[in-house]
Amino acid sequence: MGLNLLEKTELWVNNITLDNANLTVLAHTAADVLSLPRDKVLVVDVRPEHITLDILAKDIPVENITGKEKDLLEALGAIPGVNLTEETYIHSNGILGLLCMEGQDGAELSRKVDGMVDDIRSRIAKRAIIFPTGFELKQNLIEDTNTPFLRELLESNGYTAATGPIIQDDVYDVEGKLSEALSKAYGLIITTGGVGAEDKDKTVEGILRLDPEAATPYIVKFQQGTGRHVKDGVRIAVGSVGPSWMVAFPGPNDEVRAGAEVLLDCLRRGYDKESTARAIAGTLAKILQEKQMEFHHHHHNTKHEQED
């Protein structure tokens, strides 16, 4: 049976010390014990009594990991410069925790695996993080009214909500900060701003780098090259990586409020990312149309007043 690791790919080896140990050998040894290609295991963090291994395989056969803690520790302890104690143990927040299960029969193991997967999914699903974007926030030119609203809304709907750092108007910064949020098992990652038609707007593009199949419907279209519009319209984005969702909202507060309510309704109903994106985009498109009509109406009345 193969298991999807649900993006929880880190193994922590605790109460371990190193003395001029070769990290490449350490990673290769772990890969050999887990019957994985050697390029699929990396040592990503080393601390005084702790190391972190990252498993780069998305899926892994259950027999490769179940009950392998003892074998893995023995193999690591045989490497020159690696020192273990009776207190050394392995820990993972995800499916890789099967390493520590021994003596399970097939039916019992299957039930535990199913329970672990469901538990991980449910815990991840209710962890949210909000990223505001833009230089105008970075330089304190404007107040961020979106993040406090979203945090309160999410928490009132059973989420734990964190605030991420402000994302710069740079596609690599978008990709980097969202990628880090994914690695930390946030199930709902929301950005506000940076979806416009100007060259500086990179949020949708950043999400597409992480999920090339993200749904990115337009909420308004322009003639490309008109004024400051280097793009042909304004799009939102709903993407996914493993069990985590990424959602890019526009910056105006009324649009964030409307879009967030639709998003939560879609999540409750179990919509897929395409249906969710269409529902949000439809609501936001109506708001923009109403704004446009109000602008034209105001402009028309002002013109007549001036003529009178």
Secondary structure, 3 states (H helix, E strand, C coil): CEEECCCCCEEEEEEEEECCCCHHHHHHHHHHHCCCCHHHEEEEEEECCEEEEEECCCEEEHHHHCCCHHHHHHHHHCCCCEEEEEEEEEECCCHHHHHHCCCCCHHHHHHHHHHHHHHHHHHHHCEEEEEEECHHHHCCCCCCCHHHHHHHHHHHCCCEEEECCCECCCHHHHHHHHHHHHHCCCCEEEEECCCCCCCCCCHHHHHHHHCCCCECCEEEECCCCCCCCCCCEEECEEEEECCEEEEEECCCHHHHHHHHHHHHHHHHHCCCHHHHHHHHHHHHHHHHHHHHHHHHHHHHHHHHHHHC
